């Protein structure tokens, strides 16, 4: 894979996609590791109180598992995107660094949702954080659709379209949970599960199967 595309966007910065992906992997790995730090129980507990302490840690464990799954999905989405990249211009770089900033900060909304999950504020903040991350993926796919010279030679528009559609739908599911949270924070969390059937419906759209198959056959960056 070429690290630079000669003559591409004279006033833009081009960065090697492989090196950027390695940097992103490190950020994702650190973020997903930090999630576990908030799971703890008091030290030197009497044996009779250990079970109660474990029950008290259940919300933190649940929030950890939720964010572990979310960060894992975002990491997979990163590699789906980077399989299509030959170079990264200034705008893609801005979007990607913004995405990494959100990912690196996810332990904070995770802590909020574990300690104050029954509040509207914590639920909305968590949903807004993930919505922003997913929307940034959508923006990057949109940039590649507008500037196909940034993609690898075997990348085709159906692959970009599938990635963009998926980002938009996931962002819509999460964003629409925000008004639901003002009615019921618990219902808003169940609302997030709509992402699963929505993703299945996307697979049934014309062109989705072709784009997904092509993407899966490309070697990772």
N, C-alpha and C positions, 0 to 999 in steps of 0.2 A: 504494500500500500504506500502510495506516495505521501510524503510528509508535507509537500507544498504543491500547489498547482500554479505553474509559472504564468504570470500575467493576469492572474485572477483577482479582480477587484483591487486595482492599484492602491486605493486609499483604505483598504480593509486589511485587518490582521488575519493571517492564516496560521493555524496551529495544527500539528500532527494529531490526527484523531486517536491513534493508539496511545500516545502519551497522555492525552487528556482523559481517555477511558481508564487508564491505570490510576490517575489521580482521583477520578470519581469513585473507583472501586475502594480506594482507601477511605474516602469520606463515608461511603455507605457502611463499610466494615466498622468504623469507629462509632458511627451513630447507632448501629444495631447492637453493638457491645454495651454502649452506655445505657441502653434501655434497662438492662438487668440490674443496674446499680441501685435502683429505687426499690427493689424487692428485698426486704429485710425483716427481721423480727428482733425484738429487744434481747440483749444478752443476759445470761445468768438467770433465766426464768426458772421458777419452780416447775417440776415436771407436770404438775396439775394445770399449769397455765399455757403449756406449749400448744395444745390443740386450739385454744382460743386465739393465740398469737397467729397461728397459721390461718385461721378463719379471717382474722383481721387483714392478712396479706393477700387475700383472694382478689380484691379489686386491683391491686398492683400487678398481680400475676395476669389477670385478664387484660389489663391495659398493655402489659408487656407483649402478650401473645398477639393482640390486635395490631400493635405498631410493628412487631416483628413481621407479621404477614404483609402489612402495608409497605414497609421498607423493602422487603423481599420482592414484592410486585414492582415497586419503582425501580429496583435494581435490574430486574429482568427487562423492564421497559427500556432502561438505558441501553442495554446490550442489543435489544431489538433495533433501536435507533442507530447505534454506532456501527452496526453491521452494514448500514447503508451509506455511511459517511466516508468521503475521501479526504476532506479538509473541513475546517471549522472557521467561518469568517467572524467578523466582529459581532454581528447580531446574534449568531448562534452561541458565541462565547458568553455574551451577556446573559442570555437565557439560561445557559447551562450553569454558570456560576450562581445565578439566582436560585436555580433548582437545588444545587449543592448546599446553598445557605439554608434553604428550607429543610432539607434532609438532615443537616447537621443539628438543626434546632429542634427536631421532632421529639427528643427526650423531654423537652419542656411541656408541650401540649399533652404528651403521654402522662407525665406526672400530674397535670391538671385533671385529666380525665379519670385517673386512678383515685385521686383524693376528693375531687368535687364532681364526679361523673353525673350526679343527680341535679346539677345546676345547668341552667341554660347557657351561661357564659362559657363554662368549660367545654360543653358540647359544641357550641358554635365555633369556638376558637380552634378546636381540633378539626372540625369539618372544613373550616376555612383554610387551615394549613395544608390539608391534603388536596383540597380543591386547587389551591395555588400551584402545588407541585405538578398535578396532572395537567393543569392549564399551560404550564410552561412546556411540557412535552408537546402539547397541541401547537403551541407557537413555533417550536422547533420544526415540527413536521410541516407546518405551513410555510416556513422559510425555505425548506428543502423543495417544496412543491413550486415555490416561486423562483428558486435558484438551483435548478437540477444539476448545474455544473459542479456543485459541491458534493454530489453523490458519487458512489462507485459506478463503474461502467455497467454492471449488471443490474443495478437498481432500476426498477420500473415504477411508474406512477401508481399502479394498484397497491403496491407495498406502502407507499407514502399515504395514500388515501385511507387504507385500513388503519394505520397508526393514528392518523388525524381523527378519524371517526371514533376510534376507541377512546382517545383522550377527551374528546368533546362529550361523549355520552357519560363517561365516568365523572367528569367535572359537573355535568348537569345533575346527576344523581346526588352528588355530595352537596352541591350548592342548594338544591331544593330541600335538603334536609335542614337547612338553617331556619327557614320560617317554621318548619315542623317543631324544631327545638324550643321555640317560644311557646308552643302549646304543650309539648311534652318532651323533655330531654330523652327519656327512655324510648319513646316512639321514634325519635330522630335516629337513635342508634340502630334500631331495627330497619329503618329506612335505608341505611347504608347497604343492607343486604340486597337491595334491588340491583346493585352493581353486578351481581352474579347472573341473574336472568338477562339483564341488559347486554352483558358481554356475549351470552349465548345467542341472543337475537342478532347481534352484530355479525356473528359468524354465518348467519343465514342470508345476509344481504348479498345481492349480486356483486361479484368481484372480490368479496371478502375471502372466500376459500382460495382463490388463485393467488391473491396477494399474500395470504398467510403461508401457503405452501412455498412460494418463492422465497419468502423471508426465512423460513426454517431451513432451507437448503443452502443458505449462505453461511460460510464459515465466520465465526465471531472475530471481531477485530482483535 
